[in-house]
Amino acid sequence: MLLDEIITLLGSEQASLTDALLKTKILLHQIGQKDLAAWVNNELNGYPDGLTVPKYRIIPSQVLANFANIVCRYSSHPIPIGHLTSEEQETLTKTRMWQSLPVLEQLISSSKDGVLRKPVPMELNRSLGKQLDKSFQIEYAWCAISVHDVQGICSEVRSRLLDFMLELRDTVGQTETEVELREKSNSLDAQSMFNNAIFGPNTTIVIGHQSSITATQIVTASELAERVRKLVEQIEALLPTSGLPGSVQEDAQGALAELREAAAAATPDVSRLRRGLESLKRVMEHATGHVVATGVLTLIGELLSRAAH
């Protein structure tokens, strides 16, 4: 079975991680969880501009430079950066690796000295050199990245995906056919399991069968307000590590603030709560395809289906 093939691939450091991810896409479609493939696609194709990379893809880097004066020259020497702003320091000392896994693997194999180099724009040389003796001029500066840290990204992806596959195997047990696998998968919260394994234990959005709601069940205003309060708390805790684009996170904070205020009213107004949910829905639709946005949109849809017009 495909699930066992993926577990075997992930369990061997010598096996292709790309093959395991491609097979994972197929498996997610087989069990009716194709929305979860957004993370797999990002790992296979690279993270697009504007999308925050997962924490395991942010790795340390050190600023090095070649600089000289008329007497001497230093090569590959660390330089002080304490005079820079905190944002500038973070940009130089924390590198976000947005490249696809196949590209990262190629970078690892092509490195001859165990170091990757990210050039620093030449226009920053003057600013970088302010803490050096005034007689020195920076010729070239770069951020040095350890290949071991890049390898750590591949190991994180392999380990996190293996955690999910093993839990899925433990839950569904032995299956003989794809139909049987899908039927058994329908009885578990695969999305929550996936989020927990891939993004961490405190970033779970429960959107599986356990939270399914029928549209015919209408809740009272106070019940809706209580559900909205819980939704707001859950999303606010999730946002910082969600990997959603910064603009989406910012707009979501505004929509959540409105919802929080509406839910806290002494006499909840269903129309106001619905408007707030619709506003948050529009924000999340800008990140359609992202696993977290998909989860939030599902929860919003369920709440709206139970809120009287």
Secondary structure, 3 states (H helix, E strand, C coil): CHHHHHHHHHCCCCCCHHHHHHHHHHHHHHCCCHHHHHHHHHHHHCCCCCCCCCHHHEEECEEEEEEECCCCEEEEEECCCCCCCHHHHHHHHEEECCCCHHHHHHHHHHCCCCEEEEECCHHHHHHHHHHCCCCCEEEEEEEEEEHHHHHHHHHHHHHHHHHHHHHHHHHHCCCCCHHHHHHHHCCCCHHHHHHHHHHCCCCCCCCCHHHCCCCCCCECHHHHHHHHHHHHHHHHHHHHHCCCCHHHHHHHHHHHHHHHHHHCCCCCCHHHHHHHHHHHHHHHHHHCCCHHHHHHHHHHHHHHHHECC
